[in-house]
């Protein structure tokens, strides 16, 4: 899960003192439109909206954390600001973008804003910081707060549907009417999406990884260096794989393989069926070689960043390096892959667009502050959020 901040902006122009949720699109089509932050506005009825977009309903696009959506398109040329929302330095996670609405967390507040112009539609206040990315499924927004609550609120107007006593540190994965989350204490929970009642819990150590849920199995990384597979039905452990250091990276599960980074400087491919390691790739020997970012997997390639400052493209089959791209600082942003382009941030203050085929730079955008949350690319537009933390 992306836990830290990235962008400083106000009224659609970049500064060094404020921050928010930002929309970027191609320069030739973008117009800078400041949002009216904090002002509720009327929105179109469902009948007036255009056809629904596939969007990005949860962290890394889906419950498998693949980091890609083949139905989406992204900007291929240089971008500029269309709108910005908020002036806080406490946007710590990527937004969700569904059906023309951006859902994001700002400190203890979760809000919905128009994807077109950034005007706020509603907000919901919790009593502590929201680290998790919202998950938006079937008209409900699920998110956790450090006020010891997991929340479900209406996507239409933000009214609370239920809350459950779980201090949530991860981004939720929602599958088959069940919400899967990791608590601040490191326990994994399965909660009914309709009522908020606990279905099962798995007690373990500290975790900041967000779960991936595929084929009735929940995959999670833990601070003791393990990656575990749990039954989605009852939480029983199916297998555990040991790395050499904490796993803060959230697993991505594609075609029967679990891909994940570890702070032991490696990227791993693990059999989803039995937990046997298939290959590993070492990013470096220096202390700045941790792999805390989450991978994206598209078209037979694993894309991931490292504290080495590089973005790597690895063969999903055997881990062979296909290309690397060097930035000027740590890459803790989880990349996303849309329409043949890898979008990723770096602590060198830049958001990059790279060719998925060969890693060549298509463009970069200087945000004025480090970029270590994931961008979200929907409808030829990039959305991302945050602000530099001291």
HUGISUL-V200626 format. One record per residue. N is the residue number from 1. RES is the residue in one small letter. SS is DSSP state (H for helix, E for strand, C for the rest). BURIAL is + if it has 16 or more other C-alpha atoms within 10 Angstrom, else -. Layout:
n: <N/N>
res: <RES/RES>
ss: <SS/SS>
burial: <BURIAL/BURIAL>
This chain:
n: <1/2/3/4/5/6/7/8/9/10/11/12/13/14/15/16/17/18/19/20/21/22/23/24/25/26/27/28/29/30/31/32/33/34/35/36/37/38/39/40/41/42/43/44/45/46/47/48/49/50/51/52/53/54/55/56/57/58/59/60/61/62/63/64/65/66/67/68/69/70/71/72/73/74/75/76/77/78/79/80/81/82/83/84/85/86/87/88/89/90/91/92/93/94/95/96/97/98/99/100/101/102/103/104/105/106/107/108/109/110/111/112/113/114/115/116/117/118/119/120/121/122/123/124/125/126/127/128/129/130/131/132/133/134/135/136/137/138/139/140/141/142/143/144/145/146/147/148/149/150/151/152/153/154/155/156/157/158/159/160/161/162/163/164/165/166/167/168/169/170/171/172/173/174/175/176/177/178/179/180/181/182/183/184/185/186/187/188/189/190/191/192/193/194/195/196/197/198/199/200/201/202/203/204/205/206/207/208/209/210/211/212/213/214/215/216/217/218/219/220/221/222/223/224/225/226/227/228/229/230/231/232/233/234/235/236/237/238/239/240/241/242/243/244/245/246/247/248/249/250/251/252/253/254/255/256/257/258/259/260/261/262/263/264/265/266/267/268/269/270/271/272/273/274/275/276/277/278/279/280/281/282/283/284/285/286/287/288/289/290/291/292/293/294/295/296/297/298/299/300/301/302/303/304/305/306/307/308/309/310/311/312/313/314/315/316/317/318/319/320/321/322/323/324/325/326/327/328/329/330/331/332/333/334/335/336/337/338/339/340/341/342/343/344/345/346/347/348/349/350/351/352/353/354/355/356/357/358/359/360/361/362/363/364/365/366/367/368/369/370/371/372/373/374/375/376/377/378/379/380/381/382/383/384/385/386/387/388/389/390>
res: <x/x/x/x/x/x/x/x/x/x/x/x/x/x/x/x/x/x/x/x/x/x/x/x/x/x/x/x/x/x/x/x/x/x/x/x/x/x/x/x/x/x/x/x/x/x/x/x/x/x/x/x/x/x/x/x/x/x/x/x/x/x/x/x/x/x/x/x/x/x/x/x/x/x/x/x/x/x/x/x/x/x/x/x/x/x/x/x/x/x/x/x/x/x/x/x/x/x/x/x/x/x/x/x/x/x/x/x/x/x/x/x/x/x/x/x/x/x/x/x/x/x/x/x/x/x/x/x/x/x/x/x/x/x/x/x/x/x/x/x/x/x/x/x/x/x/x/x/x/x/x/x/x/x/x/x/x/x/x/x/x/x/x/x/x/x/x/x/x/x/x/x/x/x/x/x/x/x/x/x/x/x/x/x/x/x/x/x/x/x/x/x/x/x/x/x/x/x/x/x/x/x/x/x/x/x/x/x/x/x/x/x/x/x/x/x/x/x/x/x/x/x/x/x/x/x/x/x/x/x/x/x/x/x/x/x/x/x/x/x/x/x/x/x/x/x/x/x/x/x/x/x/x/x/x/x/x/x/x/x/x/x/x/x/x/x/x/x/x/x/x/x/x/x/x/x/x/x/x/x/x/x/x/x/x/x/x/x/x/x/x/x/x/x/x/x/x/x/x/x/x/x/x/x/x/x/x/x/x/x/x/x/x/x/x/x/x/x/x/x/x/x/x/x/x/x/x/x/x/x/x/x/x/x/x/x/x/x/x/x/x/x/x/x/x/x/x/x/x/x/x/x/x/x/x/x/x/x/x/x/x/x/x/x/x/x/x/x/x/x/x/x/x/x/x/x/x/x/x/x/x/x/x/x/x/x/x/x/x/x>
ss: <C/C/C/C/C/C/C/E/C/E/C/C/E/C/C/C/C/C/E/E/E/E/E/E/E/E/C/C/C/C/C/C/C/C/C/C/C/C/C/E/C/C/C/C/C/H/H/H/C/C/C/C/C/C/C/E/C/C/H/H/H/C/C/C/C/C/C/E/C/C/C/C/C/C/C/C/C/C/E/E/E/E/E/E/E/C/C/C/C/C/C/C/C/C/C/E/E/E/C/C/E/E/E/E/E/E/C/C/E/E/E/E/E/E/C/C/C/C/C/E/E/E/E/E/E/C/C/C/C/C/C/C/C/C/E/E/E/C/C/E/E/E/E/E/E/C/C/C/E/E/E/E/E/E/C/C/C/C/C/E/E/E/E/E/C/C/C/E/C/C/C/C/E/E/E/C/C/E/E/E/E/E/E/C/C/C/C/E/E/E/E/E/C/C/C/C/C/E/E/E/E/E/C/C/C/C/C/C/C/C/C/E/E/E/C/C/E/E/E/E/E/C/C/C/C/E/E/E/E/E/E/C/C/C/C/C/E/E/E/E/E/E/C/C/C/C/C/C/C/C/C/E/E/E/C/C/E/E/E/E/E/C/C/C/C/E/E/E/E/E/E/C/C/C/C/C/E/E/E/E/E/E/C/C/C/C/C/C/C/C/C/C/C/C/C/E/E/E/C/C/E/E/E/E/E/C/C/C/C/E/E/E/E/E/E/C/C/C/C/C/E/E/E/E/E/E/C/C/C/C/C/C/C/C/C/E/E/E/C/C/E/E/E/E/E/C/C/C/C/E/E/E/E/E/E/C/C/C/C/C/E/E/E/E/E/E/C/C/C/C/C/C/C/C/C/E/E/E/C/C/E/E/E/E/E/E/C/C/C/C>
burial: <+/+/+/+/+/+/+/+/+/+/+/+/+/+/-/-/+/+/+/+/+/+/+/+/+/+/-/-/-/+/-/+/+/+/+/+/+/-/-/-/-/-/-/-/-/-/-/-/-/-/-/-/-/+/+/+/+/+/+/+/+/+/+/+/+/+/+/+/+/-/-/+/+/+/+/+/-/+/+/+/+/+/+/+/+/+/+/+/+/+/+/+/+/+/+/+/+/+/+/+/+/+/+/+/+/+/+/+/+/+/+/+/+/+/+/-/+/+/+/+/+/+/+/-/-/+/-/+/+/+/+/+/+/+/+/+/+/-/-/+/+/+/+/+/+/+/+/+/+/+/+/+/+/+/+/+/-/+/-/-/-/+/+/+/-/+/+/+/+/+/+/+/+/+/+/-/-/+/+/+/+/+/+/+/+/+/+/+/+/+/+/+/+/-/-/+/-/+/+/+/+/+/-/-/-/+/+/+/+/+/+/+/+/+/-/-/+/+/+/+/+/+/+/+/+/+/+/+/+/+/+/+/-/-/+/-/-/+/+/+/+/+/+/-/+/+/+/+/+/+/+/+/+/+/-/-/+/+/+/+/+/+/+/+/+/+/+/+/+/+/+/+/-/-/+/-/-/+/+/+/+/+/+/-/-/-/-/+/+/+/+/+/+/+/+/+/+/+/-/-/+/+/+/+/+/+/+/+/+/+/+/+/+/+/+/+/-/-/+/-/-/-/+/+/-/-/+/-/+/+/+/+/+/+/+/+/+/+/+/+/+/+/+/+/+/+/+/+/+/+/+/+/+/+/+/+/-/-/+/-/-/+/+/+/-/-/+/+/+/+/+/+/+/+/+/+/+/+/+/-/+/+/+/+/+/+/+/+/-/->
